[in-house]
Amino acid sequence: MTDTKSTDLLLERFGVCTDEVHPDLETALRATREMGLHWVELLAFWGKPVVELDDAELDRAAGLLDRYEMRVSAIGSLFLKGVQLGAVPRGAVGDDPAFRAELDVLRKSIRVAKRLGAPIVRSYSFRRDDMVGLGNPSPRLPRGGEIPDAMLEKVVEGLRISANIAADAGLVLGIENVRSCWANTGHNTARIIAAASHPALKAIWDPGNDYVSGGVPYPAGYEAVRPYICHIHVKDAKVVDPTTGLTSWEAVGRGEVDYVGQFRALRRDGYAGGLSLETHWHPAPRPGAEPDRIADSRISFEGVLAALRAA
């Protein structure tokens, strides 16, 4: 068991993304408690996305959360991650069939958030039209590259509609920056949220995703997105091939993201939101073997603790 006794307010608000620890919710919750943590972010368990759980499954999940004394920081919806806007005319995003169908994912996410007490539903910022697969490899452009003004207008149109729905439910819509979407770095995320100017639209800041997208997570990305952050994901990465943009995930502290500087800045700025370890680093112990996701997450969390101490 990791000793996390501390007055560190950042550590008190740390949790995990449960699917990164184990696909079974109770196993993940038990491991999270053994790490000394009391917050979880929910994306998928029991073989399905959390937004697809029926009422009985949600009741079972709520009972397990109570038993392990866990609080839910966010619902990890995949809302808007796969929707492209390149062929959609400006001013017509709200009528686009793909977008309107995706709003059902948002409403399902809100239902789960309300049932499990999560204040935040994750969103993405529409898929970049030239992105292939998950985007690894793809060019790591400075600050993540540009967002054309016409595309920015369409992205903002869709996010405002979505944020209105979240606000009506009393929730925050948190945009996670990710390589495959328009908000890929802190710079581009800040540009989108500032343009949308909606009180329910915030940022789930992911320094690792900023890094693989071509940004400098700290200080540049963080300083850009800092006014909008509602939650933070923590994972690490490094460049494998600069010519293609190929990157790999690493245990926290073994990659190239400056988490010591990032944690120091969060303390300096009085950050009061949550943080989730999103391990992502799951190397197979030997060819053909399944990764030990619990062990990987513990190793990565030791890197988190080391960075917090160094900060």
C-alpha positions in Angstrom: 0.0 0.0 0.0 1.3 3.4 -0.9 1.7 5.8 2.0 -0.1 9.0 0.9 -0.4 10.6 4.3 0.1 14.3 3.6 -1.4 17.7 3.9 -0.8 18.2 0.2 -4.1 19.5 -1.2 -3.3 18.3 -4.7 -2.8 14.8 -3.4 -6.1 14.9 -1.5 -7.9 15.6 -4.7 -6.0 13.0 -6.7 -7.9 10.0 -8.2 -7.7 7.5 -11.1 -9.5 6.7 -14.3 -10.8 3.3 -13.3 -10.6 1.7 -16.7 -6.8 2.3 -16.7 -6.5 0.3 -13.5 -8.9 -2.7 -14.1 -12.0 -3.3 -16.3 -13.9 -4.6 -13.3 -15.2 -1.7 -11.2 -14.8 -3.4 -7.8 -11.3 -4.5 -8.5 -10.4 -1.0 -9.7 -11.9 0.6 -6.6 -10.1 -1.8 -4.3 -6.8 -1.0 -6.0 -7.5 2.7 -5.8 -8.1 2.5 -2.1 -4.9 0.6 -1.7 -3.1 3.5 -3.4 -4.6 5.8 -0.7 -7.0 7.6 -3.1 -10.7 8.4 -2.8 -11.7 9.8 -6.2 -12.5 8.1 -9.5 -13.3 9.0 -13.0 -15.5 6.6 -14.8 -15.4 5.8 -18.5 -16.1 2.0 -18.9 -16.3 -1.1 -16.8 -18.1 -4.5 -16.8 -17.5 -4.6 -20.6 -19.4 -1.5 -21.6 -19.2 2.3 -21.6 -20.5 3.8 -18.4 -23.1 5.7 -20.3 -24.7 2.4 -21.5 -25.3 1.1 -18.0 -28.9 0.3 -17.2 -30.6 1.4 -13.9 -29.8 -1.8 -12.1 -26.1 -1.6 -13.1 -26.0 2.0 -12.0 -27.4 1.1 -8.6 -24.8 -1.7 -8.3 -22.0 0.8 -9.2 -23.4 3.4 -6.7 -23.3 0.7 -4.0 -19.7 -0.2 -4.7 -18.7 3.5 -4.7 -20.3 3.9 -1.3 -18.7 0.7 0.1 -15.2 1.8 -0.9 -15.9 5.4 0.1 -15.2 6.8 -3.4 -16.4 10.0 -5.0 -16.8 10.5 -8.7 -14.9 13.4 -10.2 -16.1 13.1 -13.8 -17.9 10.9 -16.3 -15.5 10.1 -19.1 -17.8 10.3 -22.0 -16.5 10.1 -25.6 -18.9 12.8 -26.7 -17.9 14.5 -30.0 -14.6 12.6 -30.3 -15.5 11.1 -33.6 -17.7 13.8 -35.2 -16.2 15.8 -38.1 -17.4 19.2 -39.3 -15.5 19.7 -42.5 -18.5 19.2 -44.7 -21.0 21.0 -42.4 -21.8 24.6 -43.4 -21.3 27.3 -40.9 -24.5 28.0 -39.0 -25.8 24.5 -39.6 -24.0 22.4 -37.0 -27.1 22.2 -34.9 -28.9 20.6 -37.8 -26.2 18.1 -38.7 -27.5 14.5 -38.3 -24.2 13.2 -36.9 -24.0 16.0 -34.3 -27.7 15.6 -33.3 -27.2 11.8 -32.9 -24.2 12.5 -30.7 -26.3 14.6 -28.4 -27.9 11.4 -27.2 -24.4 10.4 -25.9 -24.3 13.7 -23.9 -27.8 13.1 -22.5 -26.9 9.6 -21.4 -23.7 10.9 -19.8 -25.6 13.5 -17.9 -28.0 10.8 -16.6 -25.1 8.8 -15.3 -23.4 11.9 -13.8 -26.5 12.9 -11.9 -27.0 9.3 -10.6 -23.4 8.9 -9.4 -22.8 12.5 -8.2 -20.2 13.6 -10.8 -20.1 17.4 -11.4 -18.3 17.1 -14.8 -19.1 15.4 -18.1 -16.2 15.0 -20.5 -16.5 16.2 -24.0 -14.1 16.5 -27.0 -13.9 19.3 -29.6 -14.8 17.5 -32.8 -12.4 15.3 -34.8 -9.8 17.0 -37.0 -10.7 16.1 -40.6 -7.2 15.1 -41.7 -6.6 12.9 -38.7 -5.8 9.2 -39.4 -6.7 6.7 -36.7 -5.7 8.0 -33.2 -3.2 10.3 -34.7 0.0 8.5 -33.7 2.0 9.1 -35.6 1.1 12.5 -37.0 3.0 15.8 -37.3 3.7 17.5 -33.9 3.1 21.1 -35.0 4.0 24.0 -32.8 1.1 24.6 -30.3 -0.8 21.9 -32.1 -1.1 23.7 -35.4 -3.7 26.3 -36.4 -7.5 26.2 -36.2 -9.0 27.9 -39.4 -11.4 30.6 -38.4 -14.3 29.0 -40.3 -13.7 25.7 -38.4 -13.4 27.5 -35.1 -16.8 29.1 -35.7 -18.4 25.6 -36.3 -16.7 24.0 -33.3 -17.9 26.8 -31.1 -21.4 26.5 -32.5 -21.6 22.9 -31.5 -20.0 23.3 -28.1 -22.4 26.1 -27.2 -25.4 23.9 -27.9 -23.8 21.1 -25.9 -22.8 23.4 -23.0 -26.4 24.7 -22.8 -27.6 21.1 -22.3 -25.0 20.5 -19.6 -25.8 23.8 -17.8 -29.5 23.0 -17.8 -28.6 19.8 -15.8 -26.4 21.8 -13.4 -23.2 20.2 -14.8 -20.0 21.4 -16.3 -19.0 20.3 -19.8 -15.2 19.7 -19.7 -13.3 19.6 -23.0 -10.3 17.3 -22.8 -7.5 18.3 -25.1 -6.5 15.3 -27.3 -4.3 14.9 -30.4 -7.1 13.8 -32.7 -9.4 16.8 -32.1 -9.3 20.5 -32.6 -8.6 21.3 -29.0 -5.4 19.3 -28.9 -3.1 21.6 -26.9 -3.6 24.1 -24.1 -3.3 26.9 -26.6 -6.0 25.6 -28.9 -8.3 24.5 -26.1 -8.0 28.0 -24.6 -8.8 29.6 -28.0 -11.9 27.4 -28.4 -13.3 28.0 -24.9 -12.6 31.8 -25.0 -14.4 32.0 -28.4 -17.4 30.0 -27.0 -17.6 32.2 -23.9 -20.0 29.8 -22.1 -19.9 29.6 -18.2 -20.6 25.8 -18.3 -17.7 25.1 -20.8 -14.4 24.3 -19.1 -11.2 22.4 -19.8 -10.0 19.0 -18.7 -6.3 19.8 -18.9 -4.1 16.9 -20.1 -0.4 17.9 -20.2 0.5 14.5 -21.8 -1.9 15.0 -24.6 -0.6 18.6 -25.2 2.9 17.2 -25.4 2.1 14.5 -28.0 0.2 17.1 -30.0 3.3 19.3 -30.4 2.8 21.7 -27.5 5.0 22.5 -24.5 2.7 21.6 -21.7 4.4 23.6 -19.0 4.6 26.5 -18.9 3.1 27.5 -22.3 0.1 25.1 -22.6 -0.8 25.5 -18.9 -0.6 29.2 -18.9 -2.9 29.4 -21.9 -5.6 27.1 -20.5 -5.2 27.9 -16.8 -8.3 30.2 -16.5 -10.6 27.5 -17.8 -9.3 24.3 -16.0 -12.0 22.3 -14.1 -10.1 19.0 -13.9 -6.7 17.5 -14.9 -5.4 14.2 -16.3 -1.9 13.1 -15.5 0.1 10.8 -17.8 3.5 11.0 -19.4 5.0 10.5 -22.9 8.1 10.8 -25.0 8.9 11.2 -28.7 10.0 8.0 -30.4 10.5 9.4 -34.0 10.6 13.2 -34.5 10.4 12.9 -38.2 6.9 11.2 -38.1 5.7 12.5 -34.8 5.5 9.0 -33.4 5.2 9.1 -29.6 4.9 6.5 -26.8 3.2 6.7 -23.4 5.4 6.4 -20.3 5.1 6.0 -16.6 4.8 9.4 -14.9 8.3 10.7 -14.4 9.9 8.6 -17.1 8.6 10.8 -20.0 9.2 14.4 -21.1 6.3 16.2 -19.4 7.5 18.6 -16.6 5.2 17.5 -13.8 7.4 19.0 -11.2 6.9 22.4 -12.7 3.2 21.7 -13.4 2.5 20.7 -9.8 4.5 23.6 -8.4 2.4 26.0 -10.6 -0.9 24.4 -9.5 0.1 25.0 -5.9 1.2 28.5 -6.6 -2.1 29.3 -8.4 -4.3 27.7 -5.7 -5.8 25.1 -8.0 -8.8 23.6 -6.3 -10.1 21.1 -8.8 -9.5 17.4 -9.2 -6.8 15.3 -10.8 -6.9 11.8 -12.3 -4.1 9.4 -13.0 -4.8 8.3 -16.6 -2.0 5.7 -16.7 -2.0 4.9 -20.5 1.4 3.3 -20.0 0.7 -0.5 -20.2 3.7 -2.4 -21.5 3.2 -6.1 -22.0 5.5 -8.0 -19.6 6.4 -10.4 -22.4 5.3 -11.0 -25.9 1.7 -12.1 -26.0 1.1 -11.5 -22.3 -1.6 -9.2 -21.0 -0.3 -6.0 -19.2 -0.8 -5.8 -15.4 -2.8 -2.6 -15.3 -2.9 -2.4 -11.6 0.9 -2.7 -11.3 1.4 -0.3 -14.1 -0.8 2.3 -12.4 1.0 1.9 -9.1 4.3 2.4 -10.8 3.0 5.5 -12.5 1.5 6.8 -9.3 4.8 6.5 -7.6 6.1 8.9 -10.2 3.3 11.2 -9.3 4.3 11.1 -5.7 7.9 11.7 -6.6 7.0 14.8 -8.6 4.8 16.1 -5.9 7.6 15.8 -3.4 10.1 17.4 -5.8 7.6 20.3 -6.4 
